[in-house]
Amino acid sequence: MQSRISWLKMASLTVAAAALAACSGANDSAPMVDSNGKHPANWVKAHGAIANASPAQCTQCHGEDLTGGITRVGCFSTPQTAQFGFVCHATNPVAAAGCDSCHSTPPAGAAAPNRSGLHTLHLQLLGTNCASCHTGAGFGTDNHAKATATGGIAGATVNFPASLKAKTAPSFGYDAANGTCSGVICHGGKNTPKWYGGSIDLATDCVSCHDQGTAAQTPQYNSYFSGTYNGANLHEIHLHLLVPNTSTPIVCTDCHNTASLASHFTSLATPAFGAEPSTTIGGGSTKITSYTAYTAVVPSGSCTSTCHAANGNNPRNWINN
């Protein structure tokens, strides 16, 4: 009986040794492992395409369910994977692709790695994706996969491309301590509301993103400016006056119809306006009853508004010179 037990022990050790050897050296079934049992450099970035092309290479060592196998290093976030400095997939890596391997698209939860913040709002904007704010730290990069030595999760660093720098901002970036961005063209170079809990009211917070301009696209690409009259900035004149009938300050939405802002937030990553601002003037709840934009044919433009009712509700020139 004792000899039978000894034989079973020996057989078990032999099988275990063979299994370990299969992943501790070069292996025909797992060619992406070298003679020292190591994956090639930059493996975190490269492994996805290789795993999709030949899943058997992975299951040889990490198990059929990819939870660790004989290596005890699985493809999911566990203390075992974190000890090597990586946070891995939250869902089945075979089924998931891209950012939604670990996050909702967009992130929609309350805890890492699926914290929502204002992701949903930003990803609804035309031309915006993860790389717009997380350049170099998105899906398939080593930086994003790295955890701390104790198993914590390293956030995808907010890193803006140079194309998002505001026109006159000395610097641009994200303040993680305050949860705010600054110096980016999508917010006119101004400090943004907080990522968690902040907001902008489209009807009242125009100057949260727009500065008074002194010339076209000056000082910022989205500064409001549409000409002068007798040397005076026409926007500045109006915004320092009161509405005659109510004696309340004139605000942007007295002239600009928020219902016409379908293109307001398009192409935020480019200096050009997504649509001509003049297309938002008049109608809706504004005080403008009719408006003629100035062009090469109509060099002065004009508007008819309730503000000028004391003068017979006559059209008033908006001169661009």
C-alpha positions as CSV (number, residue, x, y, z in Angstrom):
1,M,0.0,0.0,0.0
2,Q,2.8,2.3,0.9
3,S,4.6,1.7,-2.3
4,R,1.3,2.5,-4.2
5,I,1.1,5.9,-2.4
6,S,4.7,6.6,-3.1
7,W,4.1,5.8,-6.8
8,L,1.1,8.1,-6.9
9,K,3.1,10.9,-5.3
10,M,5.9,10.4,-7.8
11,A,3.4,10.4,-10.7
12,S,1.8,13.6,-9.4
13,L,5.1,15.3,-9.1
14,T,6.1,14.2,-12.6
15,V,2.8,15.7,-14.1
16,A,3.2,18.9,-12.2
17,A,6.8,19.2,-13.2
18,A,5.9,18.6,-16.8
19,A,3.1,21.2,-16.6
20,L,5.3,23.8,-15.1
21,A,8.0,23.1,-17.6
22,A,5.5,23.7,-20.4
23,C,5.3,27.4,-19.2
24,S,8.8,27.9,-17.8
25,G,10.5,27.4,-21.1
26,A,10.0,27.6,-24.9
27,N,6.8,25.8,-25.9
28,D,5.6,24.9,-29.3
29,S,2.0,25.3,-28.2
30,A,2.7,28.7,-26.7
31,P,5.4,30.2,-29.0
32,M,5.1,33.6,-27.4
33,V,6.9,32.3,-24.4
34,D,10.7,32.2,-24.6
35,S,13.2,29.7,-23.1
36,N,13.0,31.5,-19.8
37,G,9.2,31.4,-19.6
38,K,9.0,35.1,-20.4
39,H,6.7,36.9,-22.8
40,P,8.3,39.3,-25.3
41,A,8.7,43.0,-24.6
42,N,5.6,45.2,-24.7
43,W,3.4,42.2,-24.2
44,V,0.6,44.1,-22.5
45,K,0.1,46.1,-25.6
46,A,0.6,43.2,-28.0
47,H,-1.2,40.3,-26.3
48,G,-4.8,41.2,-27.3
49,A,-4.3,40.6,-31.1
50,I,-2.3,37.5,-30.5
51,A,-4.8,36.1,-28.1
52,N,-7.7,36.7,-30.5
53,A,-5.8,35.1,-33.3
54,S,-4.8,32.0,-31.3
55,P,-6.5,31.6,-27.9
56,A,-4.9,28.2,-27.3
57,Q,-1.5,29.9,-26.8
58,C,-3.0,31.5,-23.7
59,T,-5.0,28.6,-22.3
60,Q,-1.9,26.4,-22.3
61,C,-0.6,28.2,-19.3
62,H,-3.4,30.4,-18.0
63,G,-6.2,27.8,-18.0
64,E,-9.2,27.1,-20.2
65,D,-11.1,29.8,-18.4
66,L,-8.1,32.1,-18.3
67,T,-8.4,32.5,-14.5
68,G,-4.8,31.4,-13.9
69,G,-4.1,27.8,-14.7
70,I,-0.8,26.4,-13.7
71,T,0.8,29.9,-13.7
72,R,-1.7,31.3,-11.1
73,V,-1.7,34.5,-13.1
74,G,-5.1,35.1,-14.7
75,C,-6.5,37.5,-17.2
76,F,-8.8,39.2,-14.7
77,S,-8.0,41.7,-11.9
78,T,-7.1,39.7,-8.8
79,P,-4.5,40.0,-6.1
80,Q,-2.4,37.6,-8.1
81,T,-2.3,39.8,-11.2
82,A,-2.0,43.0,-9.1
83,Q,1.2,41.8,-7.4
84,F,2.9,41.9,-10.7
85,G,1.8,45.5,-11.2
86,F,-1.2,45.1,-13.5
87,V,-4.9,45.6,-13.4
88,C,-6.5,43.3,-15.9
89,H,-9.9,42.6,-17.5
90,A,-13.1,43.0,-15.5
91,T,-15.0,40.9,-17.9
92,N,-14.2,37.9,-20.1
93,P,-11.3,39.2,-22.2
94,V,-12.3,36.9,-25.1
95,A,-15.7,38.5,-25.3
96,A,-14.8,42.1,-24.7
97,A,-12.9,44.4,-27.0
98,G,-11.5,47.9,-26.5
99,C,-12.2,50.1,-23.5
100,D,-15.4,48.1,-22.6
101,S,-13.2,45.2,-21.6
102,C,-13.0,47.0,-18.2
103,H,-15.4,49.9,-18.5
104,S,-18.8,50.6,-19.6
105,T,-18.9,52.7,-22.8
106,P,-18.9,55.3,-21.5
107,P,-17.9,54.6,-17.9
108,A,-21.1,54.8,-15.9
109,G,-20.5,53.5,-12.4
110,A,-19.5,54.9,-9.1
111,A,-16.2,53.0,-8.5
112,A,-13.1,52.2,-10.4
113,P,-12.6,51.1,-13.1
114,N,-16.0,52.3,-14.2
115,R,-16.4,55.8,-12.6
116,S,-18.8,57.9,-14.6
117,G,-18.1,61.5,-13.9
118,L,-18.9,63.5,-17.0
119,H,-17.9,60.8,-19.4
120,T,-21.4,60.3,-20.8
121,L,-21.8,64.0,-21.6
122,H,-18.4,64.4,-23.3
123,L,-18.6,61.2,-25.3
124,Q,-21.9,62.4,-26.8
125,L,-20.0,65.2,-28.6
126,L,-19.1,64.8,-32.2
127,G,-15.4,63.8,-32.7
128,T,-14.8,62.9,-29.1
129,N,-13.4,59.6,-27.9
130,C,-11.3,58.2,-25.1
131,A,-8.1,59.3,-26.7
132,S,-9.3,62.9,-26.8
133,C,-8.5,63.2,-23.1
134,H,-6.4,60.1,-22.4
135,T,-3.8,60.3,-25.2
136,G,-1.3,57.5,-24.7
137,A,-3.2,55.9,-21.8
138,G,-6.1,54.2,-23.5
139,F,-6.8,50.6,-24.6
140,G,-3.8,48.6,-25.5
141,T,-1.2,50.7,-23.7
142,D,1.0,49.6,-20.8
143,N,0.5,52.8,-18.9
144,H,-3.2,52.2,-18.4
145,A,-2.8,48.6,-17.4
146,K,-0.3,49.4,-14.6
147,A,-1.6,49.1,-11.0
148,T,0.3,49.8,-7.7
149,A,2.4,47.2,-6.0
150,T,-0.4,46.6,-3.5
151,G,-3.1,46.0,-6.0
152,G,-4.7,49.4,-6.4
153,I,-5.9,50.8,-9.7
154,A,-3.9,53.4,-11.7
155,G,-6.3,55.8,-13.4
156,A,-5.9,56.5,-17.1
157,T,-3.9,59.6,-16.9
158,V,-5.6,62.7,-18.4
159,N,-3.2,63.7,-21.2
160,F,-4.5,66.1,-23.8
161,P,-3.0,66.3,-27.3
162,A,-1.4,69.5,-28.3
163,S,-4.3,70.3,-30.7
164,L,-6.5,70.9,-27.7
165,K,-4.4,73.8,-26.2
166,A,-6.3,77.1,-26.1
167,K,-5.0,79.9,-28.3
168,T,-3.4,82.1,-25.5
169,A,-3.2,79.6,-22.6
170,P,0.4,79.4,-21.2
171,S,-0.3,75.8,-20.3
172,F,-3.1,73.2,-20.4
173,G,-4.0,70.1,-18.5
174,Y,-6.0,68.4,-15.8
175,D,-5.8,69.2,-12.1
176,A,-6.6,65.9,-10.5
177,A,-6.8,67.3,-7.0
178,N,-9.6,69.7,-8.0
179,G,-11.1,67.6,-10.8
180,T,-10.8,70.5,-13.3
181,C,-9.3,71.1,-16.7
182,S,-7.7,74.4,-17.8
183,G,-6.3,75.9,-21.0
184,V,-8.2,73.7,-23.4
185,I,-9.9,75.0,-26.5
186,C,-13.1,73.1,-25.9
187,H,-13.7,75.3,-22.9
188,G,-12.3,78.5,-24.3
189,G,-9.1,78.3,-22.2
190,K,-11.1,78.7,-19.0
191,N,-11.1,76.5,-15.9
192,T,-13.9,73.9,-16.2
193,P,-16.5,72.8,-13.7
194,K,-15.5,69.9,-11.5
195,W,-15.5,66.5,-13.3
196,Y,-17.6,65.0,-10.5
197,G,-20.7,67.1,-9.9
198,G,-19.9,70.1,-12.0
199,S,-22.2,71.5,-14.7
200,I,-22.7,74.3,-17.2
201,D,-26.1,75.8,-17.9
202,L,-26.4,76.4,-21.6
203,A,-28.8,79.2,-21.1
204,T,-26.9,81.2,-18.5
205,D,-23.3,80.2,-18.4
206,C,-22.0,81.3,-21.8
207,V,-19.1,83.2,-20.3
208,S,-17.9,80.0,-18.6
209,C,-16.4,79.2,-22.0
210,H,-16.5,82.4,-24.1
211,D,-14.4,85.6,-23.5
212,Q,-15.1,89.0,-24.9
213,G,-13.2,89.3,-28.1
214,T,-11.1,92.2,-29.4
215,A,-11.0,90.8,-32.9
216,A,-12.1,87.6,-34.7
217,Q,-10.9,84.6,-32.7
218,T,-9.0,86.8,-30.3
219,P,-7.9,86.3,-27.5
220,Q,-9.4,82.8,-27.8
221,Y,-10.6,80.9,-30.8
222,N,-14.2,81.0,-29.5
223,S,-14.2,84.6,-28.2
224,Y,-17.3,86.5,-29.2
225,F,-16.7,89.4,-31.6
226,S,-18.7,90.7,-34.6
227,G,-17.3,94.1,-35.3
228,T,-17.1,97.6,-34.0
229,Y,-19.0,100.9,-34.6
230,N,-17.2,104.2,-34.2
231,G,-14.4,102.2,-32.6
232,A,-16.6,100.6,-30.0
233,N,-17.0,96.8,-29.7
234,L,-20.7,96.1,-30.5
235,H,-20.9,93.1,-28.2
236,E,-19.4,95.0,-25.4
237,I,-21.8,97.9,-25.8
238,H,-24.8,95.6,-25.7
239,L,-23.7,93.6,-22.7
240,H,-23.2,96.8,-20.7
241,L,-26.7,98.1,-21.4
242,L,-30.1,97.3,-19.9
243,V,-33.2,96.0,-21.6
244,P,-35.4,99.1,-22.0
245,N,-38.7,97.6,-21.0
246,T,-37.4,95.6,-18.0
247,S,-34.2,97.5,-16.9
248,T,-32.5,94.1,-16.6
249,P,-29.0,93.5,-18.0
250,I,-28.8,92.2,-21.6
251,V,-27.6,88.6,-21.7
252,C,-26.4,86.4,-24.5
253,T,-29.7,84.6,-24.8
254,D,-31.6,87.8,-25.5
255,C,-30.1,87.6,-29.0
256,H,-28.9,84.0,-29.3
257,N,-31.5,81.3,-29.5
258,T,-30.4,78.2,-27.5
259,A,-32.8,76.1,-29.6
260,S,-30.7,76.8,-32.6
261,L,-27.5,75.4,-31.0
262,A,-27.6,71.9,-32.5
263,S,-24.0,72.5,-33.8
264,H,-22.8,74.4,-30.8
265,F,-20.8,71.5,-29.4
266,T,-19.5,70.0,-32.7
267,S,-15.9,70.1,-33.7
268,L,-14.8,71.2,-30.2
269,A,-11.3,69.9,-30.9
270,T,-10.7,72.3,-33.8
271,P,-10.3,76.2,-33.7
272,A,-13.1,76.8,-36.3
273,F,-16.7,77.3,-35.2
274,G,-18.9,74.3,-35.9
275,A,-21.6,76.6,-37.3
276,E,-21.9,80.3,-38.0
277,P,-22.8,82.1,-34.7
278,S,-25.2,84.3,-36.7
279,T,-27.4,81.3,-37.4
280,T,-28.4,81.3,-33.7
281,I,-29.7,84.9,-33.6
282,G,-33.4,85.5,-33.3
283,G,-36.5,83.5,-32.7
284,G,-37.6,81.4,-29.8
285,S,-37.4,83.3,-26.5
286,T,-35.0,85.9,-27.8
287,K,-35.9,89.6,-28.2
288,I,-35.0,89.5,-31.9
289,T,-37.9,89.3,-34.2
290,S,-35.9,89.4,-37.4
291,Y,-32.2,89.4,-38.3
292,T,-30.1,89.9,-41.5
293,A,-26.5,88.8,-41.1
294,Y,-23.9,91.0,-42.6
295,T,-22.2,89.6,-45.7
296,A,-20.2,91.0,-48.6
297,V,-23.6,91.9,-50.1
298,V,-25.1,93.2,-46.9
299,P,-22.0,94.7,-45.2
300,S,-23.8,96.1,-42.2
301,G,-26.5,93.6,-41.3
302,S,-29.5,94.5,-39.2
303,C,-31.8,93.3,-36.5
304,T,-35.4,94.1,-35.5
305,S,-35.9,93.7,-31.8
306,T,-38.2,94.6,-28.9
307,C,-35.2,96.3,-27.3
308,H,-35.5,99.1,-29.9
309,A,-39.3,99.3,-29.7
310,A,-39.0,102.9,-28.4
311,N,-37.7,103.8,-31.9
312,G,-40.7,102.3,-33.7
313,N,-39.4,98.7,-33.7
314,N,-37.3,99.7,-36.7
315,P,-34.4,97.5,-37.9
316,R,-31.1,98.7,-36.4
317,N,-27.8,98.3,-38.2
318,W,-25.1,95.9,-36.8
319,I,-22.1,97.3,-38.6
320,N,-19.0,95.3,-39.1
321,N,-16.0,97.5,-39.7
